[in-house]
């Protein structure tokens, strides 16, 4: 085991300044090799890598950072966390910065109740593997395959005193603890089995049926053979848990720059860097250049800035932003296609930007690529008696500008159910019609699902259906009709026996139908954030203006007139639209709308706004999705096709503004426009 620690005895190489991953032409020197940041260390995540010339390491501080602890946590997931790591060679050089995705079920108590009821270890493992497959298919070169994606590694702690990882060993047998996935063995000890529970135990497989167990999940049932959690580490204190429950892991290339700060940098701002608590991490010269806006904005970061100054940067910024947005939409589409579920938590934080090392004299901002950093927290709501598929946001409640109003948390409560009639359906399914009464206040959308748990003579029964809003009933009363569900004869008989009988104290939950149109809305907000927000406006204001424009365009819809032309008519009729949604919002510089339209062709800008209008679901006839449930079964990823087409077309048009003498043409246009004013 090699622990590489800056400042440690005999590790002078690690005390040198980080020089990053931009390779200069000619032979590399020791000074421009990339190093572990000062005060940090890189440790291999498994002892089995001790003799390997290349080691997958986690970045850590031997002394905990006051606000961030020992490890650099990049993101928290509902079922895991992402740590900063690196690929280190035998000479102590960082060949690549990495993300270590480690499964961790300790945060599941923050998930929605409807999700927790359907979660098991086997479901979580399948979800974790699906997440890896999606990221692998989106960008195959960004993942490093280790086998830990499907086979659980050993439970791992970090020992700051010895500066190496530690795999717990049973002091009596000398054997290493491993995660127990043997359902039969767990059942024989009357412990929750692995596959259909959320509890996890470590065991010593070499001891067979005589093995003791260690519970590694909170609230796991204990017994005579279950040792205290402290037995896992032999009672040693001060250990840093890296993967104490032996969760699945996968490794991905790190994208250090968050999406939102990079968009702001293109608008004329700067990047603050990667932080661990209060400490700023130096990850190389490219990232160091981004932290200082001057080299990025006036140096080799841009293509035509030297010749065209602010005007050149505006057009170039527009094109580069569209490229990043196309990357983001494409990544979401691919993730949905592979996983066949929406993401439901898209925001600017769902993406990051990776920069490659450019050749000499080439602009490094043009190497930027947006990557998906969170493949979503949506979970399928299992309806065992039906083929219908609904999804829930697994994360807890919380308002977000990226989330449509109808994508809120489910409404729960109790009410009374009166069954009106039980109807047979084709294929042996059954439909129940009835009346639901509750004092809870809620608004049900057209496709929202209601879950009812009835107590009948045959036992507890779950019904799923839709509320009918058209029926005229008293306040607090709703008609409902269930989706076709398959029941046994005894259940059908119990339903018939309950016809007309009020069933009180019935638990219910209103589950909003959440699918990829919710992701479309989030992407529309991302488009607004990237193209219409600068130092002089905020996202809520820009989004409100954009939605107002979309509704205004919908009210004047004409099938024979292109969307961009209708938007142009609105802009020409009311100058306030140009003030709030003009192309001057692309950069932080103070600029009048007329001056901005001299730089960005009006027809291109109006088509850009039209693309955003189309992405907003349910706004009008121009919307890609009629509502938040408008996604084709088995092809829910196809709702992203149109916005991708629009972005690709805009990329071609904006690229032509850069590779031709666009400024000369724009200046000629400005002169002609100034002469035309007042004529006739």
C-alpha positions in Angstrom: 0.0 0.0 0.0 1.4 3.4 -1.0 0.0 6.5 0.6 1.1 9.6 -1.3 1.0 12.5 1.1 2.3 16.0 0.3 4.8 17.1 2.8 5.5 13.5 4.1 9.1 12.4 4.5 10.7 11.2 1.3 8.0 12.6 -0.9 9.6 15.8 -2.3 7.8 15.3 -5.6 4.4 15.9 -3.9 5.6 19.2 -2.4 6.0 20.7 -5.9 3.4 23.1 -7.2 0.5 21.5 -9.2 1.0 22.2 -12.9 -2.2 20.6 -14.3 -3.1 18.7 -17.3 -2.3 21.1 -20.1 0.7 19.5 -21.8 3.2 21.8 -23.5 4.8 20.9 -26.8 8.1 19.1 -26.5 9.4 17.0 -23.7 7.6 17.2 -20.3 9.5 18.4 -17.3 9.1 17.5 -13.7 7.7 20.9 -13.1 4.7 20.6 -15.4 3.6 17.3 -14.1 0.3 17.3 -12.2 0.6 16.7 -8.4 -1.6 16.1 -5.5 -2.6 19.5 -3.9 -0.5 20.6 -1.0 -1.9 19.3 2.3 -3.7 16.4 0.7 -2.9 12.8 0.0 -4.0 10.1 -2.5 -4.6 6.6 -1.1 -5.5 3.5 -3.1 -9.1 2.5 -2.4 -8.3 -1.2 -2.1 -5.2 -3.0 -0.7 -5.2 -5.3 -3.7 -3.8 -2.4 -5.8 -0.7 -2.2 -3.7 1.6 -3.6 -6.4 -0.2 -1.9 -9.3 1.8 0.7 -11.3 -1.4 2.7 -11.7 -3.6 3.1 -8.6 -7.2 4.4 -8.3 -7.0 6.7 -5.2 -9.2 8.8 -3.1 -8.1 12.3 -2.3 -8.0 12.9 1.5 -6.5 15.2 4.2 -4.6 13.3 6.9 -5.9 16.1 9.2 -9.5 16.8 8.7 -10.5 20.1 7.0 -12.5 22.2 9.5 -15.7 22.4 7.4 -15.2 19.5 5.0 -13.7 16.6 6.9 -11.1 14.2 5.6 -12.6 13.4 2.2 -13.6 15.8 -0.7 -17.3 15.1 -1.2 -18.4 16.3 -4.7 -22.1 15.3 -4.5 -24.6 13.6 -2.3 -27.0 11.1 -4.0 -30.1 9.5 -2.5 -28.3 6.2 -2.5 -24.6 7.1 -2.5 -22.0 9.9 -2.6 -19.4 11.0 -5.0 -15.8 11.6 -3.8 -12.9 13.3 -5.5 -10.2 10.8 -6.5 -7.3 10.4 -8.9 -5.4 8.0 -11.0 -1.8 8.0 -9.8 1.2 6.3 -11.4 4.2 4.7 -9.7 6.1 8.0 -9.8 3.4 9.8 -7.8 2.1 11.8 -10.8 -1.7 12.3 -11.1 -2.6 11.0 -14.6 -6.3 11.9 -14.3 -8.7 13.4 -11.7 -11.5 10.9 -11.0 -14.9 10.7 -9.3 -15.5 7.8 -7.0 -19.2 6.9 -6.9 -19.8 4.8 -3.7 -23.1 3.3 -2.9 -24.4 4.3 0.5 -28.0 3.5 1.8 -27.8 5.6 4.9 -29.6 8.6 3.3 -32.7 6.6 2.2 -34.6 8.0 5.2 -34.8 11.2 3.2 -36.7 9.6 0.4 -40.5 9.8 -0.2 -42.5 7.3 1.8 -44.0 5.8 -1.4 -40.5 5.1 -2.6 -39.2 3.6 0.6 -41.9 1.0 0.7 -40.8 -0.4 -2.7 -37.1 -0.2 -2.1 -34.9 -3.3 -1.4 -31.2 -4.0 -1.7 -31.8 -5.8 -5.0 -33.7 -2.8 -6.4 -30.9 -0.4 -5.2 -28.2 -2.7 -6.7 -30.1 -2.8 -10.0 -30.6 0.9 -10.0 -26.9 1.5 -9.3 -25.8 -0.8 -12.1 -28.3 0.9 -14.5 -26.9 4.2 -13.5 -23.4 3.0 -14.4 -24.6 1.6 -17.7 -26.3 4.8 -18.6 -23.2 6.9 -17.9 -21.0 4.4 -19.7 -23.2 4.6 -22.8 -23.4 8.4 -22.8 -19.6 8.7 -22.7 -17.7 5.3 -22.8 -14.3 7.0 -22.4 -15.3 8.7 -19.2 -15.6 5.5 -17.1 -12.9 3.2 -15.7 -14.2 -0.3 -15.4 -13.0 -2.0 -12.2 -15.5 -4.8 -11.6 -16.8 -3.0 -8.5 -19.8 -1.9 -10.5 -21.4 -5.3 -10.1 -19.2 -7.1 -7.4 -19.1 -5.6 -4.0 -15.6 -4.6 -2.9 -14.4 -5.2 0.7 -15.6 -2.8 3.4 -13.0 0.0 3.6 -11.9 2.6 6.2 -9.0 5.0 6.1 -6.6 5.1 9.0 -5.1 8.5 9.3 -2.4 7.3 11.8 -1.0 4.7 9.4 -2.0 6.6 6.3 -3.4 3.7 4.5 -6.8 2.0 3.9 -8.0 -0.7 6.2 -10.2 -3.7 5.4 -11.7 -4.9 8.7 -10.5 -8.3 9.9 -12.1 -10.6 12.6 -9.5 -10.7 15.4 -10.4 -14.3 16.3 -10.3 -16.0 12.9 -8.1 -13.5 11.1 -10.6 -13.5 8.2 -11.8 -10.3 6.4 -15.4 -9.2 6.7 -17.4 -9.2 3.5 -21.0 -8.2 2.6 -23.4 -11.1 3.0 -25.8 -11.6 0.0 -26.6 -15.2 0.9 -30.4 -15.0 1.5 -30.6 -18.6 2.7 -27.9 -18.1 5.3 -29.5 -14.9 6.6 -32.9 -16.6 6.8 -31.5 -19.5 8.7 -30.4 -17.0 11.4 -33.8 -15.3 11.3 -32.3 -12.1 9.9 -33.8 -10.0 7.1 -32.6 -11.4 3.8 -30.5 -9.3 1.5 -32.7 -9.3 -1.7 -36.0 -8.0 -0.3 -35.0 -5.8 2.6 -32.8 -2.7 3.1 -30.7 -4.2 5.9 -27.2 -5.3 5.3 -24.8 -7.5 7.3 -21.2 -8.4 7.0 -20.0 -12.0 7.6 -17.0 -14.3 7.3 -17.8 -16.6 4.4 -14.9 -19.0 5.3 -16.7 -20.0 8.5 -19.8 -21.1 6.7 -22.9 -21.5 8.8 -20.9 -20.7 12.0 -20.1 -17.2 10.9 -21.1 -14.2 13.1 -22.6 -11.1 11.5 -22.1 -7.4 11.8 -25.1 -5.1 11.1 -24.0 -2.1 9.0 -27.4 -0.4 8.4 -29.3 1.6 11.0 -32.1 -0.3 12.7 -31.1 -3.7 11.4 -32.5 -6.5 13.6 -30.0 -8.1 15.9 -29.6 -11.6 17.5 -27.2 -13.8 19.3 -24.9 -14.1 16.3 -25.0 -10.3 15.4 -22.0 -8.4 16.8 -22.0 -4.7 17.5 -20.9 -2.5 14.7 -17.7 -1.6 16.6 -16.6 -5.2 16.3 -16.2 -4.6 12.5 -13.1 -2.5 13.2 -11.9 -4.2 16.3 -13.0 -1.3 18.4 -10.5 1.0 16.8 -11.4 4.7 16.9 -10.5 7.6 14.6 -11.0 5.6 11.4 -12.5 7.5 8.4 -15.3 5.5 6.8 -14.7 5.3 3.0 -17.1 2.4 2.2 -17.9 0.8 5.5 -20.9 -1.2 4.2 -19.1 -2.6 1.1 -21.5 -0.8 -1.3 -21.0 -1.0 -5.1 -18.7 1.5 -6.7 -17.8 2.9 -10.0 -15.1 5.3 -11.2 -15.6 8.1 -13.7 -13.4 10.9 -15.1 -13.9 14.1 -13.1 -15.4 17.2 -14.7 -14.1 19.9 -12.3 -16.1 23.0 -13.5 -19.8 23.2 -12.6 -22.1 24.1 -15.4 -23.5 27.3 -14.0 -20.2 28.9 -13.2 -18.8 28.0 -16.6 -21.9 29.7 -18.3 -21.2 32.8 -16.2 -17.5 32.7 -17.3 -18.7 32.7 -20.9 -20.8 35.7 -20.1 -17.8 37.6 -18.8 -17.4 36.3 -15.2 -14.8 34.1 -13.6 -14.6 30.7 -11.8 -14.0 30.3 -8.1 -12.5 26.9 -8.4 -13.1 23.6 -6.6 -13.5 23.9 -2.8 -13.2 21.4 0.1 -14.8 23.2 2.9 -12.9 26.5 3.0 -9.9 25.2 1.2 -9.5 25.8 -2.6 -8.0 22.9 -4.5 -5.4 23.5 -7.2 -6.2 21.0 -9.9 -3.8 22.3 -12.6 -3.0 25.2 -14.9 -6.2 25.0 -17.0 -8.4 25.3 -13.9 -6.0 28.0 -12.5 -6.5 30.0 -15.7 -10.3 29.8 -15.4 -10.2 31.2 -11.9 -8.6 34.3 -13.3 -11.0 35.9 -15.9 -8.3 37.8 -17.7 -6.4 34.9 -19.3 -9.7 33.2 -20.2 -11.3 36.3 -21.7 -8.3 38.1 -23.3 -5.9 35.2 -23.8 -6.0 31.9 -25.7 -9.4 30.8 -24.5 -11.3 32.4 -27.3 -11.1 31.9 -31.1 -11.7 35.4 -32.5 -11.6 37.7 -29.5 -8.3 39.2 -30.4 -9.7 40.6 -33.7 -13.2 41.5 -32.6 -13.1 42.3 -28.9 -16.4 42.5 -27.1 -18.4 41.9 -30.3 -16.5 38.8 -31.1 -16.9 37.4 -27.5 -20.7 37.9 -27.6 -21.2 35.9 -30.8 -18.6 33.3 -29.7 -20.2 33.1 -26.2 -23.6 32.4 -27.9 -22.3 29.6 -29.9 -20.3 28.0 -27.0 -23.4 28.2 -24.8 -25.5 26.4 -27.4 -22.9 23.7 -27.7 -23.0 23.1 -24.0 -26.8 23.0 -24.0 -26.8 20.5 -26.9 -24.4 18.3 -24.8 -26.7 18.6 -21.8 -29.9 17.7 -23.7 -28.2 14.8 -25.5 -26.9 13.4 -22.2 -30.4 13.6 -20.6 -31.9 11.9 -23.7 -29.4 9.1 -23.6 -29.7 8.6 -19.8 -33.5 8.3 -20.2 -33.2 6.0 -23.1 -30.9 3.6 -21.3 -32.7 3.6 -18.0 -36.3 4.1 -19.4 -37.2 6.4 -16.6 -37.1 10.2 -16.3 -34.6 12.1 -14.1 -37.0 14.4 -12.3 -34.3 16.4 -10.6 -32.6 18.2 -13.4 -31.0 21.6 -12.6 -27.8 23.4 -13.5 -26.2 21.3 -10.8 -26.9 18.1 -12.8 -24.2 19.0 -15.3 -20.5 19.8 -15.2 -17.9 20.9 -17.8 -14.8 19.0 -18.8 -12.0 20.8 -20.7 -9.5 18.9 -22.8 -5.8 19.9 -23.3 -5.7 21.9 -26.6 -2.9 22.0 -29.0 -0.5 24.9 -29.1 -2.3 28.1 -30.2 -5.8 26.6 -30.0 -8.6 28.1 -27.8 -9.1 25.9 -24.7 -12.7 27.1 -24.2 -13.6 25.4 -27.4 -12.7 22.0 -25.9 -15.4 22.4 -23.3 -18.0 19.6 -23.0 -21.0 19.3 -20.7 -21.4 16.0 -18.9 -24.2 14.6 -16.8 -23.2 14.3 -13.2 -26.5 13.0 -11.8 -28.6 10.4 -13.7 -31.7 11.3 -11.7 -33.5 10.3 -8.5 -36.7 9.1 -10.1 -38.0 5.7 -8.9 -40.7 3.6 -10.4 -43.8 3.1 -8.3 -44.5 -0.6 -8.6 -48.1 -1.5 -9.2 -47.9 -5.3 -9.1 -51.4 -5.8 -10.3 -51.1 -3.6 -13.4 -48.8 -2.8 -16.3 -49.1 0.9 -15.7 -45.8 2.8 -14.9 -45.6 5.8 -12.6 -42.5 7.5 -11.2 -41.9 9.3 -8.0 -39.2 11.8 -7.1 -37.2 9.9 -4.5 -35.8 13.0 -2.8 -37.7 14.9 -0.2 -39.8 18.0 -0.7 -38.2 21.3 -1.6 -39.1 24.1 -4.0 -36.9 24.6 -7.0 -37.2 27.0 -9.9 -36.3 24.0 -12.2 -39.3 22.0 -11.1 -42.8 22.6 -12.6 -45.6 23.2 -10.1 -47.3 20.0 -10.9 -44.2 18.0 -10.1 -44.5 18.6 -6.4 -44.5 16.0 -3.6 -47.4 13.6 -3.2 -50.4 14.6 -1.0 -51.2 12.1 1.7 -54.0 11.7 4.2 -57.1 9.7 5.1 -60.6 9.7 3.7 -63.7 7.6 3.1 -64.3 5.4 0.0 -67.7 4.3 -1.3 -67.5 1.7 -4.0 -70.1 2.3 -6.7 -69.5 -0.7 -9.0 -66.9 -3.3 -9.8 -66.5 -3.9 -13.6 -64.7 -6.7 -15.4 -62.2 -5.8 -18.0 -60.7 -7.6 -21.0 -57.8 -9.9 -20.1 -59.1 -10.8 -16.6 -58.5 -7.3 -15.1 -60.9 -5.4 -12.9 -61.9 -1.8 -12.7 -63.5 -0.2 -9.6 -65.6 3.0 -9.8 -66.4 4.9 -6.6 -66.5 8.1 -4.6 -63.7 9.4 -2.5 -64.3 11.9 0.4 -61.6 13.7 2.3 -61.1 17.0 4.1 -57.5 17.3 2.8 -57.1 20.2 0.3 -55.3 19.4 -2.9 -55.5 20.0 -6.7 -55.4 16.9 -8.9 -54.2 17.2 -12.4 -55.7 15.2 -15.2 -53.2 12.3 -15.1 -52.4 12.2 -11.4 -52.7 8.9 -9.8 -54.6 8.2 -6.5 -53.5 5.4 -4.3 -56.1 4.0 -1.9 -55.5 1.3 0.7 -58.7 -0.4 1.6 -59.3 -2.7 4.5 -61.6 -5.5 3.2 -62.7 -8.8 4.4 -60.0 -10.4 2.4 -57.3 -8.2 3.9 -55.5 -5.0 2.9 -56.0 -4.1 -0.8 -54.2 -1.3 -2.8 -56.2 0.4 -5.6 -54.7 2.8 -8.1 -56.8 5.1 -10.3 -57.5 8.6 -11.6 -59.9 11.2 -10.1 -62.6 12.5 -12.4 -62.7 16.3 -12.2 -65.7 16.8 -14.4 -68.2 15.2 -12.0 -70.2 17.8 -10.0 -70.0 16.7 -6.4 -70.0 18.3 -2.9 -66.9 19.9 -1.6 -64.3 17.3 -0.7 -65.9 14.6 -2.8 -64.3 13.1 -5.9 -65.3 10.4 -8.3 -62.5 7.9 -9.1 -62.0 5.1 -11.6 -59.1 2.7 -11.0 -56.7 1.5 -13.7 -57.3 -2.1 -14.8 -55.8 -4.4 -12.1 -55.7 -8.2 -11.9 -57.1 -9.7 -8.7 -57.9 -13.2 -7.4 -61.5 -14.3 -7.2 -61.6 -13.8 -3.4 -60.5 -10.2 -3.8 -63.1 -9.5 -6.5 -65.8 -11.1 -4.3 -64.8 -8.9 -1.4 -65.0 -5.8 -3.6 -68.5 -6.7 -4.7 -69.5 -7.3 -1.1 -68.2 -3.7 -0.2 -70.3 -2.0 -2.9 -72.2 0.8 -1.4 -70.6 0.4 2.0 -68.5 3.4 3.3 -65.0 2.4 4.1 -63.7 5.0 6.5 -60.1 5.9 7.6 -58.8 4.8 4.2 -55.1 6.0 3.7 -54.6 7.7 0.4 -51.9 9.4 -1.6 -52.1 11.6 -4.7 -49.2 10.7 -6.9 -48.5 13.2 -9.7 -47.8 11.7 -13.1 -44.2 12.6 -13.6 -42.4 11.7 -16.8 -40.0 13.2 -19.3 -42.1 16.3 -19.9 -41.0 17.3 -16.4 -37.4 17.0 -17.6 -38.3 19.1 -20.6 -39.5 21.9 -18.3 -36.3 21.7 -16.4 -34.3 21.9 -19.6 -36.3 24.9 -20.6 -35.3 26.6 -17.4 -31.7 25.6 -18.1 -31.9 27.3 -21.5 -33.2 30.4 -19.9 -30.5 30.3 -17.3 -27.8 30.0 -20.0 -29.0 32.4 -22.6 -31.1 35.0 -20.8 -29.5 35.6 -17.4 -26.5 37.8 -16.8 -25.2 40.2 -14.2 -28.2 42.5 -14.7 -31.1 40.1 -14.3 -32.0 36.9 -12.3 -33.3 33.5 -13.3 -36.8 33.9 -11.7 -37.3 37.2 -13.5 -36.0 35.9 -16.9 -38.1 32.7 -16.5 -41.2 34.7 -15.7 -40.7 36.9 -18.8 -40.1 33.8 -21.0 -43.3 32.1 -19.8 -45.2 35.3 -20.4 -43.8 35.5 -23.9 -44.7 31.8 -24.5 -48.3 32.4 -23.5 -48.5 35.5 -25.6 -47.3 33.6 -28.6 -49.8 30.8 -27.9 -52.6 33.3 -27.8 -51.7 34.5 -31.3 -51.0 31.1 -32.8 -51.4 30.8 -36.6 -50.6 27.5 -38.2 -49.4 29.2 -41.4 -46.9 31.5 -39.6 -43.5 30.3 -38.3 -43.0 30.5 -34.5 -39.9 32.8 -35.0 -41.9 35.2 -37.1 -44.7 35.4 -34.5 -42.1 36.2 -31.8 -40.6 38.9 -34.1 -44.0 40.5 -34.4 -44.4 40.7 -30.7 -40.9 42.2 -30.3 -41.7 44.8 -33.0 -45.0 45.7 -31.3 -43.7 46.1 -27.8 -40.1 47.2 -27.1 -40.3 45.8 -23.5 -39.7 42.3 -24.9 -36.4 43.4 -26.4 -35.4 44.9 -23.0 -36.1 41.7 -21.1 -35.4 39.0 -23.6 -33.0 40.5 -26.1 -29.6 39.0 -27.0 -27.8 41.5 -24.8 -28.6 39.1 -22.0 -25.9 36.8 -23.4 -23.1 38.8 -21.8 -22.6 40.9 -18.7 -21.6 44.0 -20.6 -24.1 46.9 -20.6 -25.6 46.9 -24.1 -28.8 48.3 -25.7 -31.0 45.7 -27.4 -30.5 47.5 -30.8 -26.8 47.2 -30.5 -27.1 43.5 -29.5 -29.3 42.8 -32.6 -26.6 44.3 -34.7 -24.3 41.6 -33.5 -26.8 38.7 -33.3 -29.1 38.4 -36.3 -32.7 38.9 -35.3 -33.9 35.8 -37.1 -31.5 33.6 -35.3 -32.4 35.1 -31.9 -36.1 34.8 -32.5 -35.7 31.2 -33.5 -33.7 30.6 -30.3 -36.6 32.0 -28.2 -38.9 29.8 -30.3 -36.9 26.8 -29.3 -37.4 27.6 -25.7 -41.1 28.1 -26.1 -41.4 24.7 -27.7 -39.6 23.1 -24.7 -42.1 24.5 -22.2 -44.9 21.8 -21.8 -48.5 22.6 -22.0 -48.1 26.3 -22.9 -49.8 26.1 -26.2 -50.0 24.4 -29.6 -46.3 25.0 -30.2 -45.2 23.0 -27.1 -43.5 19.6 -27.7 -45.5 18.1 -24.8 -49.2 18.9 -24.3 -48.8 18.2 -20.5 -46.5 16.6 -18.0 -47.8 13.2 -18.8 -47.4 13.4 -22.5 -44.6 10.9 -23.0 -45.0 7.8 -25.2 -44.6 4.5 -23.3 -41.4 2.7 -24.3 -40.1 5.8 -26.0 -40.2 8.4 -23.3 -36.8 9.7 -24.4 -38.2 10.8 -27.8 -39.6 14.0 -26.3 -36.1 15.4 -26.4 -35.7 14.9 -30.2 -37.2 18.2 -31.3 -35.2 20.4 -28.9 -32.0 18.6 -30.1 -32.9 19.3 -33.7 -33.5 23.0 -32.9 -30.2 23.3 -31.0 -28.2 21.6 -33.8 -29.8 23.9 -36.4 -28.9 26.9 -34.3 -25.3 25.6 -33.9 -24.9 25.6 -37.7 -26.2 29.1 -38.0 -24.2 30.6 -35.2 -21.0 28.8 -36.3 -21.4 30.6 -39.7 -21.3 33.9 -37.8 -17.8 33.0 -36.5 -16.1 31.5 -39.5 -17.1 34.3 -41.9 -16.4 38.0 -41.6 -19.6 38.4 -39.7 -18.6 41.7 -38.1 -18.2 43.4 -41.4 -21.6 42.1 -42.6 -23.2 43.2 -39.3 -21.6 46.7 -39.6 -23.0 47.0 -43.2 -26.4 46.0 -41.9 -26.2 48.6 -39.1 -25.4 51.3 -41.6 -28.2 50.3 -43.9 -30.6 50.1 -41.0 -29.6 53.6 -39.8 -30.2 55.1 -43.3 -33.6 53.4 -43.7 -34.9 54.9 -40.4 -37.3 57.7 -41.4 -37.5 56.8 -45.1 -41.0 56.5 -46.4 
